Amino acid sequence: MNQRHAALAAATAVLSMACLAAAQPVLIDFEDQSEGPLGDPWSHQGLTFHDLNNVSGVFPDGSPFGPEPTDECICEDATAWYNDFPGWGSEDKLLTFGNAYIGGDNLSLGRLSSVTVDLDGVADSLSMDVGYYENGPWGGIVVHLDALMGGQVVASDSFQIADGGGRDNGAISALSVSGAQFDQLKIYSTFGNQYSLPRIIIDDMLINWVGGGATLAVDPLTGGQPGSFHVTGATPNAATYLVYSLAGTGSTFVPPLNVTLDLAQPRQAGGVKQTDGSGTCNWTLPIPMGGSGRNVWFQACQFENKTNVVATRIN
């Protein structure tokens, strides 16, 4: 074991958190996902989508709809859409919602009345590309993006779907919020003063994390299945280590990195990763079957830099 790895195994006793500079914008483009259902809730790169399509409302023709309890987030391989709308999003994966998808290069635009998105940290801006059907039965619906801090709306944006009659057709737009710090997003659709249910896809969510510097996000872990770990906002183009603890939080100084980890008895997980130019890197690691039911604490670190601690339980 070399000096760096040996230092990761040393332990002391007191929790310590570093104040780090604000992060650069991070692009979430869903290209690392496989086509198919993702679940509800679904966590990815510091965002947790939940409470999808759990409201009642009306379509523009006045017909009602109720909650859709079987709906979930879905990744679509959408080469056909990107061919029709070059420059929109990042080919060829995108995010939609509902209970069905089309395999291969074509896609289904899923329904979206409302979804809440919790942030693992605090951000001060977010933009995203939106695709949808306009005209036909969808005209007049308004699609909204609200940013919230402590449950209060601090910024919002919206657009209205065109109402030209005739057959519906694909269209693109964008939504963005900025000018305030927020820790939650709500994406929803209305017609008049009620919720509505258009067909929506999204891509290229560009988020600027603040106040926490480098951020670690851990997708839900299940014993016997691969687990995904995501670092954003870290030092660009730098060696990055993922560490874990079965003993909880603590304080462990790592001399080769000149950083104090916030874990007791940390161990390295996986290999060393190099962040890209935006300070992002990812691990996909096997989760032992025997780990089911165990609590684990994770943190990532670089030279003189570290992320938040993520405490989780293996399913």
Backbone torsions as a table, in degrees:
resi	resn	phi	psi	omega
1	MET	NA	128.2	-177.9
2	ASN	-79.3	174.6	-174.1
3	GLN	-60.6	-39.8	-178.1
4	ARG	-64.0	-46.0	-178.3
5	HIS	-69.9	-35.2	177.7
6	ALA	-64.6	-37.0	-179.9
7	ALA	-65.6	-30.7	179.8
8	LEU	-66.8	-17.6	-177.2
9	ALA	-94.6	-4.2	179.9
10	ALA	-78.7	152.3	-178.0
11	ALA	-138.7	146.5	166.5
12	THR	-128.5	-137.6	-165.7
13	ALA	-135.3	-14.8	-168.4
14	VAL	-118.9	137.3	178.9
15	LEU	-66.7	135.0	178.6
16	SER	-139.3	131.7	177.7
17	MET	-120.6	139.7	-179.2
18	ALA	-95.2	146.5	172.3
19	CYS	-93.4	117.7	-173.8
20	LEU	-115.4	161.8	-179.1
21	ALA	-67.8	158.5	179.2
22	ALA	-61.5	146.0	-175.6
23	ALA	-81.6	162.5	171.0
24	GLN	-79.3	161.8	175.6
25	PRO	-59.6	143.8	-179.4
26	VAL	-120.6	130.9	-179.6
27	LEU	-95.2	124.1	175.6
28	ILE	-108.4	108.5	-172.3
29	ASP	-118.9	2.8	173.1
30	PHE	66.6	10.1	-178.4
31	GLU	-69.4	-17.1	179.6
32	ASP	-88.5	5.3	-178.9
33	GLN	-99.4	153.1	173.7
34	SER	-92.4	146.8	-179.0
35	GLU	-63.5	134.6	177.1
36	GLY	137.9	-176.8	-179.1
37	PRO	-65.6	143.3	-178.9
38	LEU	-115.0	-19.2	178.1
39	GLY	106.0	172.8	172.9
40	ASP	-151.5	107.2	9.7
41	PRO	-77.7	163.4	176.4
42	TRP	-140.2	128.2	-179.0
43	SER	-111.5	137.6	-178.5
44	HIS	-158.3	122.2	173.5
45	GLN	49.3	47.1	175.2
46	GLY	87.1	2.1	178.0
47	LEU	-118.4	135.3	175.1
48	THR	-120.8	112.9	177.8
49	PHE	-87.0	132.0	-179.3
50	HIS	-156.4	171.7	-179.4
51	ASP	52.3	53.5	-177.6
52	LEU	-81.9	130.8	171.3
53	ASN	49.3	46.6	-178.2
54	ASN	-105.7	24.0	-178.4
55	VAL	-120.7	164.5	173.4
56	SER	-104.5	158.1	179.6
57	GLY	-174.8	-157.4	-177.2
58	VAL	-136.8	151.8	168.9
59	PHE	-85.1	164.0	-180.0
60	PRO	-57.8	-25.7	178.3
61	ASP	-82.0	2.6	177.1
62	GLY	95.3	-10.5	-179.7
63	SER	-73.2	141.2	-174.9
64	PRO	-88.4	164.1	169.9
65	PHE	-141.8	158.5	179.3
66	GLY	-115.3	-176.3	176.9
67	PRO	-59.5	151.8	179.5
68	GLU	-117.7	83.4	-172.0
69	PRO	-67.1	-17.0	-180.0
70	THR	-93.4	-2.0	-178.3
71	ASP	-71.0	151.9	179.4
72	GLU	-152.1	169.9	173.9
73	CYS	-70.0	145.8	-176.6
74	ILE	-138.0	136.1	170.6
75	CYS	-96.7	127.9	178.0
76	GLU	-113.2	135.4	165.6
77	ASP	-81.8	113.2	-165.2
78	ALA	-126.1	45.4	-179.0
79	THR	-54.1	-39.3	-179.1
80	ALA	-61.0	-39.7	179.8
81	TRP	-66.5	-44.2	-179.0
82	TYR	-65.9	-31.1	174.9
83	ASN	-65.6	-37.3	180.0
84	ASP	-75.9	-29.2	-176.0
85	PHE	-129.8	69.9	179.5
86	PRO	-61.7	139.7	-178.7
87	GLY	93.4	-13.3	176.3
88	TRP	-88.4	129.9	175.0
89	GLY	61.8	-161.2	-179.7
90	SER	-127.2	109.0	-177.7
91	GLU	-58.9	136.7	13.4
92	ASP	-131.5	12.8	179.4
93	LYS	-103.3	147.1	175.5
94	LEU	-147.8	173.3	-178.5
95	LEU	-111.7	133.4	172.5
96	THR	-138.6	-168.9	-170.3
97	PHE	-145.7	156.1	177.8
98	GLY	135.3	-148.2	-179.3
99	ASN	-134.3	18.8	179.4
100	ALA	-153.5	153.9	174.1
101	TYR	-148.4	164.0	178.9
102	ILE	-107.9	120.7	179.6
103	GLY	-70.6	150.2	178.4
104	GLY	92.7	-156.9	-171.0
105	ASP	-76.3	-18.1	177.8
106	ASN	-87.3	178.5	-175.5
107	LEU	-152.6	165.0	170.2
108	SER	-115.7	127.5	173.8
109	LEU	-81.0	113.9	-173.8
110	GLY	-82.5	165.8	-176.7
111	ARG	-83.9	145.2	178.6
112	LEU	-146.3	108.0	171.0
113	SER	-93.5	-41.3	-177.6
114	SER	-167.2	139.9	171.2
115	VAL	-147.7	140.8	176.4
116	THR	-102.2	140.6	-179.1
117	VAL	-126.0	111.4	176.7
118	ASP	-88.0	138.9	177.6
119	LEU	-98.2	141.1	176.6
120	ASP	-70.1	-21.8	178.9
121	GLY	-136.1	-152.9	179.4
122	VAL	-114.5	136.5	178.1
123	ALA	-124.2	162.8	176.2
124	ASP	-124.7	1.2	172.1
125	SER	-160.8	149.8	174.9
126	LEU	-154.8	136.7	172.6
127	SER	-131.9	155.8	178.0
128	MET	-154.7	147.3	173.8
129	ASP	-83.1	140.4	-177.5
130	VAL	-127.1	132.5	170.9
131	GLY	-115.7	152.8	-174.3
132	TYR	-166.3	170.8	169.5
133	TYR	-95.0	135.1	175.2
134	GLU	-116.6	170.6	-178.7
135	ASN	61.2	-161.0	-178.9
136	GLY	52.4	-132.8	-176.8
137	PRO	-82.4	1.1	-171.7
138	TRP	-102.9	-11.7	-173.1
139	GLY	-57.4	134.3	176.9
140	GLY	96.9	-12.2	176.1
141	ILE	-69.8	141.3	177.4
142	VAL	-110.2	130.0	178.4
143	VAL	-102.7	129.8	-172.0
144	HIS	-118.9	149.7	166.9
145	LEU	-130.2	117.4	176.5
146	ASP	-111.8	139.7	170.8
147	ALA	-107.5	134.6	-176.3
148	LEU	-126.2	148.1	172.7
149	MET	-130.0	120.0	-177.2
150	GLY	60.2	31.2	178.6
151	GLY	84.9	-2.1	-179.2
152	GLN	-107.8	135.4	179.0
153	VAL	-68.7	126.4	-179.2
154	VAL	-116.6	-15.1	177.5
155	ALA	-161.0	152.9	-178.8
156	SER	-156.1	160.0	176.5
157	ASP	-150.9	158.8	179.9
158	SER	-162.7	163.6	169.5
159	PHE	-145.6	155.6	-179.8
160	GLN	-105.0	135.0	178.8
161	ILE	-74.2	132.3	-176.9
162	ALA	-60.4	146.4	-177.3
163	ASP	-123.6	72.4	-177.7
164	GLY	-97.8	5.3	-179.3
165	GLY	72.3	-171.4	179.1
166	GLY	65.9	-155.3	-178.8
167	ARG	-76.2	151.8	175.9
168	ASP	-78.7	162.2	-178.9
169	ASN	-151.5	158.1	177.9
170	GLY	-68.8	148.8	178.7
171	ALA	-153.1	164.0	-178.5
172	ILE	-132.2	153.4	175.7
173	SER	-156.0	-167.8	177.3
174	ALA	-149.6	153.3	174.8
175	LEU	-128.5	145.8	179.1
176	SER	-152.4	150.2	174.1
177	VAL	-134.2	143.7	179.9
178	SER	-164.3	178.2	175.9
179	GLY	86.2	1.9	178.0
180	ALA	-156.5	154.8	176.2
181	GLN	-86.2	144.8	-176.6
182	PHE	-149.2	157.1	179.5
183	ASP	-127.8	9.6	179.5
184	GLN	-156.5	150.0	176.1
185	LEU	-126.8	150.6	170.3
186	LYS	-131.5	126.4	176.5
187	ILE	-112.2	123.1	-174.7
188	TYR	-154.6	167.9	-175.4
189	SER	-130.0	142.3	179.5
190	THR	-135.2	155.4	167.1
191	PHE	-132.6	114.7	-170.7
192	GLY	66.6	-130.3	180.0
193	ASN	-104.5	21.1	178.8
194	GLN	-124.6	158.9	174.3
195	TYR	-65.3	153.0	173.4
196	SER	-134.8	-179.1	-166.9
197	LEU	-139.2	69.0	177.7
198	PRO	-76.7	178.7	175.5
199	ARG	-100.4	124.9	-168.3
200	ILE	-136.6	141.8	167.0
201	ILE	-131.5	152.7	178.0
202	ILE	-136.5	154.9	178.0
203	ASP	-156.7	168.5	175.2
204	ASP	47.9	63.4	173.0
205	MET	-80.2	109.2	-178.0
206	LEU	-102.0	111.9	-173.1
207	ILE	-120.4	139.5	176.5
208	ASN	-109.2	107.2	179.0
209	TRP	-79.8	141.0	179.1
210	VAL	-134.8	163.7	169.6
211	GLY	73.6	-9.1	-178.9
212	GLY	-131.1	-2.9	-179.2
213	GLY	61.1	-135.7	-179.7
214	ALA	-61.4	137.7	-175.5
215	THR	-126.1	132.7	173.5
216	LEU	-106.2	131.5	173.2
217	ALA	-122.7	137.6	-178.7
218	VAL	-122.6	121.0	176.2
219	ASP	-69.3	158.9	178.9
220	PRO	-53.2	135.2	-175.0
221	LEU	-105.3	138.6	178.6
222	THR	-131.3	130.2	179.5
223	GLY	-58.0	133.5	179.8
224	GLY	86.6	-0.7	-179.5
225	GLN	-124.5	157.2	177.8
226	PRO	-65.3	143.7	175.7
227	GLY	-113.4	146.7	-176.5
228	SER	-114.1	135.7	-177.4
229	PHE	-131.5	135.9	-172.0
230	HIS	-132.9	127.0	173.6
231	VAL	-109.6	130.7	175.9
232	THR	-130.9	156.0	174.6
233	GLY	69.7	17.4	179.4
234	ALA	-87.4	-179.7	177.0
235	THR	-63.0	126.3	-178.1
236	PRO	-66.2	149.0	172.2
237	ASN	54.2	45.0	-176.1
238	ALA	-132.0	148.6	175.6
239	ALA	-62.3	133.4	-174.1
240	THR	-133.3	134.9	-176.1
241	TYR	-116.8	138.7	172.2
242	LEU	-104.1	128.1	179.9
243	VAL	-127.4	158.7	-179.7
244	TYR	-140.4	162.9	176.4
245	SER	-140.4	141.6	171.5
246	LEU	-99.6	-0.9	-175.4
247	ALA	-106.3	-5.8	177.7
248	GLY	99.6	-163.1	-178.1
249	THR	-79.9	159.9	-179.4
250	GLY	-176.5	-149.4	179.3
251	SER	-146.2	116.6	-176.7
252	THR	-133.0	113.4	179.0
253	PHE	-81.9	133.5	179.6
254	VAL	-113.9	96.9	-173.7
255	PRO	-55.7	-44.8	-177.7
256	PRO	-61.0	-26.3	179.7
257	LEU	-101.4	-7.4	-178.2
258	ASN	51.7	48.0	-177.9
259	VAL	-142.1	146.4	176.3
260	THR	-104.6	114.9	177.4
261	LEU	-76.3	153.5	-178.7
262	ASP	-99.3	35.0	-177.6
263	LEU	-128.2	148.8	171.4
264	ALA	-92.5	134.5	177.2
265	GLN	51.0	53.8	-177.1
266	PRO	-72.5	150.9	175.6
267	ARG	-132.5	149.7	179.7
268	GLN	-76.3	139.1	176.4
269	ALA	-114.7	123.6	178.2
270	GLY	71.1	-174.2	-178.6
271	GLY	-89.1	174.6	177.1
272	VAL	-74.3	134.9	177.4
273	LYS	-112.1	153.0	174.3
274	GLN	-106.0	123.6	176.0
275	THR	-67.4	153.6	176.3
276	ASP	-84.5	-169.0	-175.8
277	GLY	-66.4	-15.6	177.9
278	SER	-102.1	4.9	179.2
279	GLY	83.2	27.6	-175.9
280	THR	-115.1	140.4	168.8
281	CYS	-153.8	163.6	-174.5
282	ASN	-140.5	150.4	171.0
283	TRP	-124.0	143.3	165.6
284	THR	-123.3	113.2	-171.0
285	LEU	-127.1	147.4	177.3
286	PRO	-70.4	136.0	176.3
287	ILE	-102.4	120.3	-176.1
288	PRO	-58.6	139.4	177.2
289	MET	-58.5	-36.7	-178.9
290	GLY	-71.4	-5.9	179.8
291	GLY	-82.6	-8.4	-177.3
292	SER	-55.5	131.1	179.8
293	GLY	88.9	-2.9	-177.0
294	ARG	-94.1	141.1	173.2
295	ASN	-83.9	136.4	-178.5
296	VAL	-137.0	143.3	177.3
297	TRP	-115.6	132.4	-177.7
298	PHE	-121.6	150.2	173.0
299	GLN	-154.0	150.6	173.8
300	ALA	-116.4	153.7	-176.7
301	CYS	-148.4	157.4	174.2
302	GLN	-136.0	-175.7	174.6
303	PHE	-63.6	118.6	179.2
304	GLU	55.9	34.9	-179.7
305	ASN	-156.3	148.2	178.4
306	LYS	-154.5	163.0	178.2
307	THR	-99.0	-177.9	167.3
308	ASN	-65.0	163.7	172.1
309	VAL	-93.3	135.6	174.7
310	VAL	-112.4	116.5	175.0
311	ALA	-97.0	129.8	-177.6
312	THR	-146.1	171.1	178.9
313	ARG	-126.7	132.7	-178.6
314	ILE	-78.1	125.3	179.2
315	ASN	-73.5	NA	NA
